């Protein structure tokens, strides 16, 4: 029997720092191991894949909503692609901050992947500063992320005060007594946590089940090995815009032509004044490539190495004039 692939889910609500934590883990992984990441984004313009690509790991993206929805076909396509073409030593899965981790866990532990993947600890990242906000505590997705987690990781603790820590630890003591917790900054958690057991025990495979699995999984692995094509621009097209929404949130993303450059100062001014819930972008400027990352109006800007195609994605929980923001983006070009 081939060795099962150790697999971890790194979940957490919008702005918890999942991508930063995974990028940090990839930098510290054993040099001899090949890791892969399956990343899901709420919007249809993939941003996290470009950020994670600098790690050298194999990356696959599922954009346009929760990857476990639509009979979880997009997730299976991307998973099968990684398994068949990469055969990683470890697989990390980053669901959208608005995704449903329970359905992802059910897929990973279902009949198609029972003899392929070894689901280990599910990590949930939290920004402790949010623990005083009802819109988090009353959100069903946030609650589900906590319920399925094996380890709850308080992240961004360098930005927290004593009251933030007190509220987090009180919440932990009252609501999450059975969970392990971590208290970290910049997503820098102990890599040994990945090898902690997942709470739900793995189902033992019987000879009869193995026979059924083989007949079902082999066509799946071969028949769904081609991922849906990414969004591309036609020659001469300066940019593409894609919008996505569900009952509570809407997103808009833009992908720009490869030769597009932005004025850094104008871009900084625009991103600093956005009234959106979440913004993430990788953009080429007259000063080089940068990651723009905003959560509830708090903007962080970091330089990124290598050639990138400029793209930005925004998520809002209120009505937003996306066309007005588009005009400001276009006006910020060099």
N, C-alpha and C positions, 0 to 999 in steps of 0.2 A: 504493500500500500504506500502511495506517495505521502510525504509528510504534509500534514495539514498546515495551512498558512495562518499564523497568528494574526488576528484581526481585532482592531479597536475602533470604537466610535468616540469621537470627540465632539460633543454637542454643547449647546449653550445658546442663550437668547441673543438677539441683535446687539452687537457691540461688546460682547463678553471677551473677545480676544482669541477666538479659536484659531484663526489663520496664523496669527503671531505665535501662538503656542506650538502649532504643528511645525512651522518653519524653524522654530528654536529646537524642537526635537529632532528634526531632520539634520540640523547642523551637528548634533551630538550623537547621532546613531553610530553603532559599530561600523568601522570603515569597510569591513568585509561584507556587510549585509546590503542587500538591495531592497529598499523600501518603496512602496507605491502609495499614492493618495487618490482617493475618489472624493471629489468635492462637489457639493450641491449649492446652487445659488438660487435665491428667490426670483431674481430678474433673469432676462434672457441674454444679457451681455455678460459673458464670463469675465470676472476680474481676478478672483482668487487664484485661478490657474496660472495667470501671468506672474503673480506675486510668488507663488510656490515654485515656479519653474526655475528660479535662480538657485534652488537647493540641489538640483541635479537629480531629484527623484522622478520617477515616472508619475505623471499626473493625468487624470481623466476628469472631465467636467460634465456635470448634468445640470443644465440651466433651465430656467422657466418654471419654477415652482418646486414643490416637494417631490424629490426623486422617487419616493415610494408610491406616489399616486399614479393614476392611469394604469392600473393593474401592475404597478411597479416595473413596467417594461423598460423605461429609460435606465433605471438602476441596474437591471439585469444585463442589459446591453453593455454598459460601461464596465460592470464587474467581470463579465465574461471576457471582455477585451483585455483587461489587466491580467486575469488568470491565465488565459491562453498565450498571450504574447510576452508577458513579463515574468510570470511566476515569481512574485516577490517573496522575500524572506519575512516581510511584515506588510500588512495592509492597514492603512489608516483611512477612516471614513469621516468626513466633515459634513454633516447635514446642514442645510440652511438653518439660520436662526429662527425661521418660521416653519421648519419642517417637523414631521412627526416621527420621533426616534423609535417609538414602539413598533410601528410598521416595518421600519428598517431592520430592527432586531428580529422580527418574525421572519422576514425574508432570509436573513443570514443564517437563521437556525432552521429554515425549512428544508424540504426534501431535496431541492436542487443543489444546495451547498453543504449539506450535512457531512459529506465525505471530502470536502474541499477546504472549508474554512473552520478555524478554531476561534470562536468568538471569546475574547477575553474582556478585561475591564472596560466598562463604558464610563467615560469621564465627562462630567458636566461642568463647564466653566461659568462662573458668576462674577459680575462686578458688584462687590458688596455695597457700593454707594447706591445701588438701585433698590436695596431691600426696604427702603422707606417709601417706595412708590407703588401705589395700588395697581397701576396699570401693568406692573410686572407680577405682583403677588396674586392678582386676580385673573391673570391670563392662563388659559387652559394649556397652551403649548409649553409655557414656562413650567407649570406644575408637572406636566408629563415628563419633561426633561429631567426634573429632579427625581421623580419616582423611579425612572428606569436606570438612573446612574448608580454605579458602584462606588465611585469616588466623586465627591463634590469639591471642586477646586475654586477657592476664592482667588480671583486674579486681579491685577491692577491695584494690589494692596499698597503700592508706593504712593498712590493718590488718595488713600483712605485716612480717616482720622479715627480716634478712639471710639467715637460714637458709631461709626460705620462698622467697626469690628464687633462692638457690643451687640448691635442689632443682628449682624450675621450669626454670631455664635448663639444668641438667644433663639433665633429662628432654627438653627441647626438642632439645638437641644430640645426644642418643642416639637418640631415637625419631622426631623430627619435623624432620629436617634440611632438608626441602624446603619447610617452611611459613614464611610470614612471621609475625612475632609483634608484639604490642603490649603495653605495660606502662602501665595506666591506672588511675585511681580514679573511683568513682562512675559508671562506664560511659561516661566522656567520651572517646570515641575520635575519631580524625580522620574526618570525613565523606567525605573523598576516598577512603577505603578501600572505600566502597560501589561505586565505579566500577572497582575492580580486576577483572580477568577471572576468571571461574570456570575451574578447572583443566581441566575437560572441555570441549573446544571445541564450539561450537554446530554442529549438523548443518545443512549447506546444504540449502535447500529446492529441490527439482526441480519442474518443471511438473507431472509426474505426481503427485508427492507433494502439491503444492498442491491439485490436484483432489480427491484422496482426503481431505485434511484438511478441505476445505470441506464435503464431504458429511457428514463425521463430526462436525465441531465445531459447525456451525450448529444441528442439533437439540440438541446438548449444551447450548449457551449458552442456547437458548430453553426447553428442556424442564426444566432444572434451575436455573432462576433464582430459585426460592423456597426460602429457607433453612428448616430445621426450626424450629418455634416454640420460643421460650425457655421455661424453666420459670416458671410464674406461679402466684400464690396465689389460691385462690378467696376471695370475700368472706367475711370473718369468720375466715379461717384465719390463725393467728398466725405460723406458720412452716412450711417444708417441709425435709425432710432427704433427701439422696441419697447413696448409698454406691456405690463403684466399686472394683474390684480386678483385679489380674492375678496372675501366679504369685509375684511378688516384693514388690509394694506394694499397699496399700489406701488408699482415701481416703474421707472423709466431709465433706459440705458442708451448710451450712444457709443458707437464704434466709428473711429475716424480713419481716414486713409493713411497709409504708412508714412507718407511724407509730411503729415500735419505736425506743426510745431506751435506751441502756445507761449505767450508772454507770461513768464513766471509771476510777475507782480500782479498783473491783471487777474490771473487765475487764482492766486492766493486771496485777493480781495473778494472775488466771487465766491470761492469755497468757504470763506470765513463768514459770509453773510447768508448762507443758505438756511431756509426754514424747512428742513426735512428731518425725518427721523434718523436716517442713516445714509451715508454717502461713502463710496469707495471708488477710487480711480487710479489708473496707472497712465501717466501722461508725459509725453515728450515736450520739453520746454526749451527755451533759449539758453537754459542753464544745465540741461541734461534731463535724464529721466527721473520722475518722482512718483511716489505713492502718496495720494491724498486720502486721508481716512478721517471721517467725521462721525461722531456719535452724539446726537442731541445738541448739535451746534458746536461741540468741542472738536477742534481740528488738529490733527497731527500730520506732519509732512516729513517724509523720509526719502532719501535718495535711493534709487534702484539702479543696479548695474545691468549692462547689456542692452541690446536693441529690443524695443517694445513697440507694439501698436497701441496708440492712445485709445483708451476706453474708460468710461465712467458709468456707474450705476447708482441710482438714488432710490430710497424707499421712504414712503410717507404714510402716515395714518390719517391724514387730513387731505382735503382737496388742494392740489397744487397745479399751478399753471406751468405745465412742462414745456410748452412752446416758448414761454417767456424765458425760462432757464436756458433753453436751447439757443435762443438769440444771444444771450449773454455768453454762452460757451463759444459760439461762433465769433463773437466780437473780441474774445480773448486770444484768438489765433494771431500768430505773427504775420 
